[in-house]
Amino acid sequence: MRYEWPGNVRELENIVERAVILSRETFISPNALPINLTKESAQREIVLENTLVGRSIKDVEKELITNTLEQTGNNITKTAEILGLTRRGLQYKLKEMGIR
C-alpha cells in the first residue's frame, strides 16, 4: 500500500489508533483503514467519477437501487437495509421510479 502522508505524525497515529479500535481481527486489515488509503478505493473513485459525471441524481439512484436489488436476489428488506432506507421508503421509490 502506498500513501504519501500529507499530514504529520499525528495523522499516522490517529489512523493506526482508529484501525486498532475498528479491527475485529487479531491483526489490522485493510477494512479497518480509512478508504482513501487503500489502492482499491482510489481505483473505485476513478471509476465512480467516470460513471457519474453528467448523469442526473435520479438516474444514479435508480441504477443503485436496481443493482442492489439484483445483488440481493430482489429482497426488498435486505436492499433497503443496505441502502439505509426503510422498507416502505424503498417501496415508495420503486413505485415512483416505475421499477415495480
TORMARLO-446073 format. One record per residue: y, x negated, z of N, C-alpha, C in turn; residue number from 1; residue in one letter. Coordinates in steps of 0.05 Angstrom, whole numbers, plus 5000, padded with zeros to 4 digits. Example, Ala and Ser with C-alpha at 12.3 -4.5 7.8 and 13.67 -1.06 7.14 Angstrom:
# TORMARLO-446073
+------+------+------+-------+-------+-------+------+------+------+-------+-------+
! n.yy ! n.xx ! n.zz ! ca.yy ! ca.xx ! ca.zz ! c.yy ! c.xx ! c.zz ! vexnu ! torvo !
+------+------+------+-------+-------+-------+------+------+------+-------+-------+
! 4886 ! 4736 ! 5156 !  4910 !  4754 !  5156 ! 4934 ! 4736 ! 5156 !     1 !     A !
! 4955 ! 4743 ! 5142 !  4979 !  4727 !  5143 ! 5001 ! 4742 ! 5157 !     2 !     S !
+------+------+------+-------+-------+-------+------+------+------+-------+-------+
//
This chain:
# TORMARLO-446073
+------+------+------+-------+-------+-------+------+------+------+-------+-------+
! n.yy ! n.xx ! n.zz ! ca.yy ! ca.xx ! ca.zz ! c.yy ! c.xx ! c.zz ! vexnu ! torvo !
+------+------+------+-------+-------+-------+------+------+------+-------+-------+
! 4977 ! 4983 ! 5000 !  5000 !  5000 !  5000 ! 5025 ! 4982 ! 5000 !     1 !     M !
! 5044 ! 4989 ! 4983 !  5068 !  4973 !  4982 ! 5092 ! 4991 ! 4989 !     2 !     R !
! 5109 ! 4980 ! 5005 !  5133 !  4994 !  5014 ! 5154 ! 4973 ! 5020 !     3 !     Y !
! 5178 ! 4975 ! 5011 !  5198 !  4954 !  5014 ! 5213 ! 4955 ! 5040 !     4 !     E !
! 5208 ! 4973 ! 5058 !  5221 !  4975 !  5084 ! 5251 ! 4972 ! 5083 !     5 !     W !
! 5265 ! 4992 ! 5071 !  5294 !  4990 !  5070 ! 5307 ! 4993 ! 5098 !     6 !     P !
! 5292 ! 5003 ! 5117 !  5303 !  5006 !  5144 ! 5299 ! 4980 ! 5160 !     7 !     G !
! 5300 ! 4982 ! 5186 !  5297 !  4959 !  5203 ! 5270 ! 4960 ! 5218 !     8 !     N !
! 5267 ! 4943 ! 5237 !  5242 !  4942 !  5252 ! 5238 ! 4969 ! 5267 !     9 !     V !
! 5259 ! 4982 ! 5275 !  5256 !  5008 !  5289 ! 5242 ! 5028 ! 5271 !    10 !     R !
! 5248 ! 5028 ! 5245 !  5235 !  5046 !  5226 ! 5205 ! 5041 ! 5226 !    11 !     E !
! 5198 ! 5016 ! 5224 !  5169 !  5009 !  5225 ! 5156 ! 5017 ! 5251 !    12 !     L !
! 5169 ! 5012 ! 5273 !  5159 !  5020 !  5300 ! 5155 ! 5050 ! 5301 !    13 !     E !
! 5174 ! 5065 ! 5292 !  5173 !  5094 !  5293 ! 5150 ! 5105 ! 5275 !    14 !     N !
! 5146 ! 5093 ! 5252 !  5125 !  5102 !  5234 ! 5098 ! 5096 ! 5246 !    15 !     I !
! 5095 ! 5072 ! 5258 !  5069 !  5065 !  5270 ! 5063 ! 5083 ! 5294 !    16 !     V !
! 5084 ! 5088 ! 5311 !  5080 !  5105 !  5334 ! 5072 ! 5134 ! 5325 !    17 !     E !
! 5086 ! 5144 ! 5305 !  5080 !  5171 !  5295 ! 5052 ! 5172 ! 5284 !    18 !     R !
! 5044 ! 5151 ! 5269 !  5017 !  5150 !  5258 ! 4995 ! 5150 ! 5279 !    19 !     A !
! 5000 ! 5135 ! 5300 !  4981 !  5134 !  5323 ! 4978 ! 5162 ! 5335 !    20 !     V !
! 5000 ! 5175 ! 5339 !  5000 !  5202 !  5351 ! 4987 ! 5222 ! 5333 !    21 !     I !
! 4993 ! 5221 ! 5307 !  4982 !  5242 !  5289 ! 4954 ! 5237 ! 5280 !    22 !     L !
! 4945 ! 5212 ! 5281 !  4918 !  5206 !  5271 ! 4897 ! 5218 ! 5290 !    23 !     S !
! 4879 ! 5233 ! 5278 !  4857 !  5245 !  5294 ! 4832 ! 5228 ! 5293 !    24 !     R !
! 4834 ! 5206 ! 5280 !  4811 !  5188 !  5278 ! 4815 ! 5164 ! 5296 !    25 !     E !
! 4795 ! 5146 ! 5296 !  4797 !  5122 !  5313 ! 4814 ! 5101 ! 5299 !    26 !     T !
! 4822 ! 5106 ! 5275 !  4839 !  5087 !  5260 ! 4862 ! 5103 ! 5247 !    27 !     F !
! 4882 ! 5090 ! 5238 !  4905 !  5103 !  5225 ! 4898 ! 5107 ! 5196 !    28 !     I !
! 4897 ! 5132 ! 5187 !  4891 !  5138 !  5159 ! 4917 ! 5143 ! 5144 !    29 !     S !
! 4916 ! 5141 ! 5118 !  4940 !  5146 !  5102 ! 4952 ! 5174 ! 5107 !    30 !     P !
! 4935 ! 5193 ! 5115 !  4945 !  5220 !  5121 ! 4964 ! 5221 ! 5144 !    31 !     N !
! 4962 ! 5201 ! 5162 !  4980 !  5201 !  5185 ! 5007 ! 5187 ! 5179 !    32 !     A !
! 5009 ! 5176 ! 5155 !  5034 !  5162 !  5147 ! 5053 ! 5181 ! 5133 !    33 !     L !
! 5078 ! 5177 ! 5135 !  5097 !  5194 !  5120 ! 5091 ! 5193 ! 5090 !    34 !     P !
! 5095 ! 5216 ! 5078 !  5088 !  5219 !  5050 ! 5101 ! 5199 ! 5031 !    35 !     I !
! 5125 ! 5190 ! 5038 !  5138 !  5171 !  5020 ! 5127 ! 5143 ! 5021 !    36 !     N !
! 5108 ! 5138 ! 5038 !  5096 !  5111 !  5040 ! 5071 ! 5108 ! 5023 !    37 !     L !
! 5059 ! 5130 ! 5016 !  5034 !  5128 !  5001 ! 5038 ! 5128 ! 4971 !    38 !     T !
! 5022 ! 5112 ! 4958 !  5024 !  5109 !  4929 ! 5020 ! 5136 ! 4914 !    39 !     K !
! 5000 ! 5151 ! 4924 !  4994 !  5177 !  4912 ! 5019 ! 5195 ! 4913 !    40 !     E !
! 5033 ! 5195 ! 4935 !  5056 !  5212 !  4938 ! 5078 ! 5205 ! 4918 !    41 !     S !
! 5081 ! 5179 ! 4913 !  5101 !  5171 !  4893 ! 5093 ! 5181 ! 4865 !    42 !     A !
! 5067 ! 5180 ! 4859 !  5058 !  5190 !  4833 ! 5061 ! 5220 ! 4832 !    43 !     Q !
! 5055 ! 5234 ! 4854 !  5058 !  5263 !  4855 ! 5087 ! 5271 ! 4851 !    44 !     R !
! 5106 ! 5256 ! 4863 !  5134 !  5262 !  4860 ! 5142 ! 5260 ! 4831 !    45 !     E !
! 5133 ! 5239 ! 4816 !  5139 !  5236 !  4788 ! 5128 ! 5259 ! 4772 !    46 !     I !
! 5103 ! 5266 ! 4777 !  5091 !  5289 !  4762 ! 5105 ! 5314 ! 4769 !    47 !     V !
! 5111 ! 5319 ! 4795 !  5124 !  5343 !  4803 ! 5152 ! 5345 ! 4790 !    48 !     L !
! 5166 ! 5323 ! 4790 !  5193 !  5323 !  4778 ! 5192 ! 5330 ! 4749 !    49 !     E !
! 5172 ! 5318 ! 4735 !  5170 !  5323 !  4706 ! 5161 ! 5352 ! 4700 !    50 !     N !
! 5145 ! 5364 ! 4717 !  5136 !  5391 !  4711 ! 5155 ! 5413 ! 4721 !    51 !     T !
! 5173 ! 5406 ! 4738 !  5191 !  5427 !  4749 ! 5218 ! 5428 ! 4736 !    52 !     L !
! 5227 ! 5406 ! 4724 !  5254 !  5405 !  4713 ! 5256 ! 5425 ! 4690 !    53 !     V !
! 5277 ! 5442 ! 4691 !  5282 !  5461 !  4670 ! 5267 ! 5487 ! 4673 !    54 !     G !
! 5253 ! 5491 ! 4695 !  5238 !  5516 !  4699 ! 5252 ! 5532 ! 4721 !    55 !     R !
! 5249 ! 5558 ! 4719 !  5261 !  5575 !  4739 ! 5243 ! 5575 ! 4764 !    56 !     S !
! 5256 ! 5582 ! 4786 !  5242 !  5583 !  4812 ! 5220 ! 5604 ! 4811 !    57 !     I !
! 5225 ! 5627 ! 4798 !  5205 !  5648 !  4796 ! 5181 ! 5639 ! 4780 !    58 !     K !
! 5185 ! 5624 ! 4758 !  5163 !  5613 !  4743 ! 5146 ! 5594 ! 4759 !    59 !     D !
! 5159 ! 5576 ! 4774 !  5145 !  5556 !  4790 ! 5130 ! 5571 ! 4812 !    60 !     V !
! 5143 ! 5590 ! 4825 !  5130 !  5605 !  4847 ! 5105 ! 5620 ! 4836 !    61 !     E !
! 5107 ! 5632 ! 4813 !  5085 !  5647 !  4801 ! 5062 ! 5628 ! 4795 !    62 !     K !
! 5068 ! 5605 ! 4784 !  5047 !  5585 !  4778 ! 5034 ! 5575 ! 4804 !    63 !     E !
! 5050 ! 5570 ! 4825 !  5039 !  5560 !  4850 ! 5020 ! 5581 ! 4862 !    64 !     L !
! 5029 ! 5606 ! 4862 !  5012 !  5628 !  4873 ! 4986 ! 5630 ! 4857 !    65 !     I !
! 4989 ! 5630 ! 4830 !  4965 !  5632 !  4813 ! 4946 ! 5610 ! 4817 !    66 !     T !
! 4956 ! 5585 ! 4818 !  4938 !  5562 !  4822 ! 4925 ! 5563 ! 4850 !    67 !     N !
! 4940 ! 5571 ! 4870 !  4928 !  5572 !  4897 ! 4907 ! 5594 ! 4898 !    68 !     T !
! 4912 ! 5616 ! 4885 !  4892 !  5638 !  4884 ! 4866 ! 5627 ! 4871 !    69 !     L !
! 4869 ! 5613 ! 4849 !  4845 !  5602 !  4835 ! 4830 ! 5583 ! 4853 !    70 !     E !
! 4844 ! 5566 ! 4868 !  4831 !  5547 !  4885 ! 4817 ! 5560 ! 4909 !    71 !     Q !
! 4826 ! 5583 ! 4917 !  4813 !  5597 !  4940 ! 4794 ! 5619 ! 4931 !    72 !     T !
! 4788 ! 5620 ! 4905 !  4770 !  5640 !  4895 ! 4781 ! 5668 ! 4897 !    73 !     G !
! 4807 ! 5670 ! 4893 !  4822 !  5696 !  4895 ! 4822 ! 5708 ! 4923 !    74 !     N !
! 4820 ! 5691 ! 4943 !  4820 !  5700 !  4970 ! 4850 ! 5703 ! 4979 !    75 !     N !
! 4859 ! 5728 ! 4981 !  4887 !  5733 !  4987 ! 4895 ! 5722 ! 5015 !    76 !     I !
! 4878 ! 5726 ! 5035 !  4885 !  5717 !  5062 ! 4888 ! 5687 ! 5063 !    77 !     T !
! 4869 ! 5673 ! 5051 !  4870 !  5644 !  5050 ! 4894 ! 5633 ! 5034 !    78 !     K !
! 4899 ! 5646 ! 5012 !  4922 !  5638 !  4995 ! 4948 ! 5642 ! 5010 !    79 !     T !
! 4951 ! 5664 ! 5023 !  4975 !  5670 !  5039 ! 4978 ! 5649 ! 5061 !    80 !     A !
! 4957 ! 5642 ! 5074 !  4957 !  5622 !  5096 ! 4966 ! 5595 ! 5085 !    81 !     E !
! 4955 ! 5586 ! 5063 !  4962 !  5561 !  5050 ! 4992 ! 5560 ! 5043 !    82 !     I !
! 5001 ! 5582 ! 5032 !  5029 !  5584 !  5022 ! 5049 ! 5590 ! 5044 !    83 !     L !
! 5039 ! 5595 ! 5068 !  5057 !  5601 !  5090 ! 5069 ! 5629 ! 5089 !    84 !     G !
! 5054 ! 5647 ! 5077 !  5063 !  5675 !  5075 ! 5045 ! 5693 ! 5091 !    85 !     L !
! 5055 ! 5717 ! 5096 !  5037 !  5737 !  5108 ! 5020 ! 5749 ! 5085 !    86 !     T !
! 4998 ! 5760 ! 5092 !  4981 !  5773 !  5071 ! 4997 ! 5794 ! 5057 !    87 !     R !
! 5011 ! 5810 ! 5072 !  5027 !  5832 !  5060 ! 5049 ! 5820 ! 5042 !    88 !     R !
! 5062 ! 5799 ! 5051 !  5083 !  5786 !  5035 ! 5072 ! 5775 ! 5009 !    89 !     G !
! 5048 ! 5764 ! 5009 !  5036 !  5754 !  4985 ! 5029 ! 5777 ! 4966 !    90 !     L !
! 5018 ! 5799 ! 4978 !  5011 !  5822 !  4961 ! 5036 ! 5833 ! 4948 !    91 !     Q !
! 5058 ! 5834 ! 4962 !  5083 !  5843 !  4950 ! 5091 ! 5826 ! 4927 !    92 !     Y !
! 5090 ! 5799 ! 4931 !  5097 !  5781 !  4909 ! 5079 ! 5784 ! 4885 !    93 !     K !
! 5053 ! 5787 ! 4890 !  5034 !  5791 !  4868 ! 5040 ! 5816 ! 4852 !    94 !     L !
! 5047 ! 5837 ! 4866 !  5054 !  5862 !  4852 ! 5080 ! 5859 ! 4837 !    95 !     K !
! 5100 ! 5846 ! 4849 !  5126 !  5842 !  4837 ! 5124 ! 5824 ! 4812 !    96 !     E !
! 5106 ! 5805 ! 4813 !  5102 !  5786 !  4790 ! 5083 ! 5797 ! 4769 !    97 !     M !
! 5070 ! 5819 ! 4775 !  5051 !  5830 !  4756 ! 5025 ! 5815 ! 4755 !    98 !     G !
! 5018 ! 5801 ! 4776 !  4993 !  5785 !  4776 ! 4969 ! 5803 ! 4783 !    99 !     I !
! 4974 ! 5822 ! 4800 !  4952 !  5841 !  4808 ! 4962 ! 5869 ! 4807 !   100 !     R !
+------+------+------+-------+-------+-------+------+------+------+-------+-------+
//
